[in-house]
Amino acid sequence: MKPLSSLFGRSPFGPLVEHAKKVSSCVQLVRPMAEALIAGEYHKMEELQNRISKTEHEADLIKNGIREHLPKQFFLAVSQRDLLHFLHQQDEIADAAEDFAVILTFREMKLHPKMVEMYREFLDKVLATCEQTVSATEELGLLLEASFGGPEADKVLEIIDDVSRKEWEADRLQRKLIKKMFTLEDELGPVNIMILSESFKALDALADASENTANNLRLMILKG
Amino acid sequence: MITLLVFSLIFAFCMAWMIGANDVANAMGTSVGSKALTLKQAVLLAAIFEFGGAFLVGGGVTDTVRKGIINPDHFMDANLFPQAPAGAATPGPSVKPTLDTGPGLFALGMLCALITAVLWLFLTNRLGIPVSTTHSIVGAIIGFGLAALVPKIGWQAIEWASLGKISIGWVVSPVAGGVLSFIMFVIIRRYILRSPTPLEAVRTLAPYLLGLVIVVVVLSVLVKGLKNFHLEIDLWSAFAAALLVATLAGIFMRMMSRSHPPSERLEDQFFYVEGVFRRLQIVTACYVAFAHGSNDVANAVGPLAGILEVWKTGVVGSTAPIQSIVLAIGGLGIVLGLAMWGYRVIETVGKKITEMTPSRGFCAEFGAATIVLLFSMMKLPISTTQTLVGAVLGVGLARGLASIDMGVIRKIFSAWIIELPLTAAVTATIFLALQFIFT
């Protein structure tokens, strides 16, 4: 008779951090992808896209594992619904990274040299947004120990606020970039513009998903 | 009658053995799992404290089980049962009662209760079903009481008032355990876990937490336990003595806290905090063992005490206190059950229980043990395991645990609801059968 040991369900928080780390390693391939685009190294881009897709799939597997082991009957330290929304959004980050990579491999194209600097700026901001989100998620272990309150929770909530700020800045940079793109529309041609727009959207989605993830983390902290 | 006595001793001892084999793991499991104790140390400490709790504070509940569930006075009623064996003059110490007298039937009934409870525990242990030793013996006693008395005096045979108190106790104890653990965790959370400097906070607070446990244990021992040694103490002196011991322990702990290079990193601070609680948890593990012994020994020796009384005095329901030897037998049984079988369960419990970090374990164990000990002082039998489950839930409600499987809880509680009528029915059957055979 061991009722005490069977009382505890598997903690989802460890796997959530694992998922975050996998998503992060996926997103870390985005910068090399963009640099390959700028340098015109198309073989490298194909190779990177394969790696991103594979990593995104691995993240999916972790996500499914978490969902499978979270029966309705579990009483969690956070709202189960918020947790699942959080997980979904975090997974969307990896999805967006994959979309970005895939779009760029549809057609050999080059980034106009006048756009490169702005492009890098936009990319940096998007990746910074994601980095902040992942760093917030990685605090889940300490958050649980502090029972989702106190200075630890305050610190994470601040990180989450910063994510929102960065996402907003990313939006502004995206608009600047698009405007710049249209000033060069004659040199780029309609097809390039279309594909570039799609790639910007994917990066934007990456930042959005990061912000949504962070917001769901906030809900998890605040609600029980 | 002598055979009945021998069988009673055997079955009572078996019951105590099974209580030790089944229940004690829950107290010690966390400390072994977190490597705060080796298995050998855990078994030794558990043995000492189980016996201590049983011997020093177990008398009250044992008395209730002996005569608080079925009123023995009915068995002394000459209108209902013959009081003297056929051919004897009057009942008394010189005339040993036989099975056809009132007191004799009472003894037989208690034996049946023990038999049923032991068989039930054996069966459910084999099947891996969690049950409450308290529920099983209380149900069994009710069973024989109903079988013996209802045909004669109807439903007033049951001590409804006493049973009512016990039932309320069964409902209140897990809730109270939960509330107390909840409060304890909220305190620890606020002053230690959510403090800007958890390391400093725990260094300051830990001696007080230790002191609190010691006050409760020493107080209970002094207030209830000295009777065994024919000593007495008034409440204020007991309180003062408890405070003194607690203060000494607190100072000792403060001196023992090694100077740790203060680390700014929260992760390192939490690691230190949990380390402190690992040691504190050793204390609460002993506390749980003590409380468990005090409440559950009655499940084995309560019936035995009744039988012994019949054997010695020929009457039942006297106001004589429970004899120390009875408690000692029970305590010994529990210790042997733990040492011979229960230790295996400690390791399994410990391995799986990693979700409950020491700070949480401390709160749950403190809450449960305090409530159980309180009920022992109130002489009410309750289920230690049920209280522990309530305590764990209390910590979970304070967002202290990652996840709790409510399905398991539902299963545990529904098993306990079935236990009562089942053991009652089986005991009634056995009793009627034996009564038919021997009278």
Chai-1 contact restraints between the chains, C-beta under 6 A:
chainA,res_idxA,chainB,res_idxB,connection_type,confidence,min_distance_angstrom,max_distance_angstrom,comment,restraint_id
A,M1,B,N22,contact,1.0,0.0,6.0,A-B,restraint_1
A,M1,B,P130,contact,1.0,0.0,6.0,A-B,restraint_2
A,K2,B,V349,contact,1.0,0.0,6.0,A-B,restraint_3
A,P3,B,P130,contact,1.0,0.0,6.0,A-B,restraint_4
A,P3,B,I412,contact,1.0,0.0,6.0,A-B,restraint_5
A,L4,B,N26,contact,1.0,0.0,6.0,A-B,restraint_6
A,L4,B,V349,contact,1.0,0.0,6.0,A-B,restraint_7
A,S5,B,V349,contact,1.0,0.0,6.0,A-B,restraint_8
A,S5,B,K352,contact,1.0,0.0,6.0,A-B,restraint_9
A,S5,B,I353,contact,1.0,0.0,6.0,A-B,restraint_10
A,S6,B,V408,contact,1.0,0.0,6.0,A-B,restraint_11
A,L7,B,V392,contact,1.0,0.0,6.0,A-B,restraint_12
A,L7,B,I404,contact,1.0,0.0,6.0,A-B,restraint_13
A,L7,B,V408,contact,1.0,0.0,6.0,A-B,restraint_14
A,F8,B,E355,contact,1.0,0.0,6.0,A-B,restraint_15
A,G9,B,S403,contact,1.0,0.0,6.0,A-B,restraint_16
A,G9,B,D405,contact,1.0,0.0,6.0,A-B,restraint_17
A,S11,B,A402,contact,1.0,0.0,6.0,A-B,restraint_18
A,S11,B,S403,contact,1.0,0.0,6.0,A-B,restraint_19
A,F13,B,A402,contact,1.0,0.0,6.0,A-B,restraint_20
A,Q73,B,M406,contact,1.0,0.0,6.0,A-B,restraint_21
A,Q73,B,G407,contact,1.0,0.0,6.0,A-B,restraint_22
A,F74,B,S403,contact,1.0,0.0,6.0,A-B,restraint_23
A,F75,B,G396,contact,1.0,0.0,6.0,A-B,restraint_24
A,F75,B,I404,contact,1.0,0.0,6.0,A-B,restraint_25
A,F75,B,M406,contact,1.0,0.0,6.0,A-B,restraint_26
A,L76,B,S403,contact,1.0,0.0,6.0,A-B,restraint_27
A,A77,B,R399,contact,1.0,0.0,6.0,A-B,restraint_28
A,A77,B,A402,contact,1.0,0.0,6.0,A-B,restraint_29
A,L142,B,L266,contact,1.0,0.0,6.0,A-B,restraint_30
A,E145,B,F270,contact,1.0,0.0,6.0,A-B,restraint_31
A,A146,B,L193,contact,1.0,0.0,6.0,A-B,restraint_32
A,A146,B,R194,contact,1.0,0.0,6.0,A-B,restraint_33
A,S147,B,R189,contact,1.0,0.0,6.0,A-B,restraint_34
A,S147,B,L193,contact,1.0,0.0,6.0,A-B,restraint_35
A,S147,B,R399,contact,1.0,0.0,6.0,A-B,restraint_36
A,S147,B,G400,contact,1.0,0.0,6.0,A-B,restraint_37
A,F148,B,R399,contact,1.0,0.0,6.0,A-B,restraint_38
A,G149,B,R194,contact,1.0,0.0,6.0,A-B,restraint_39
A,G150,B,R194,contact,1.0,0.0,6.0,A-B,restraint_40
A,P151,B,P196,contact,1.0,0.0,6.0,A-B,restraint_41
A,G224,B,R399,contact,1.0,0.0,6.0,A-B,restraint_42
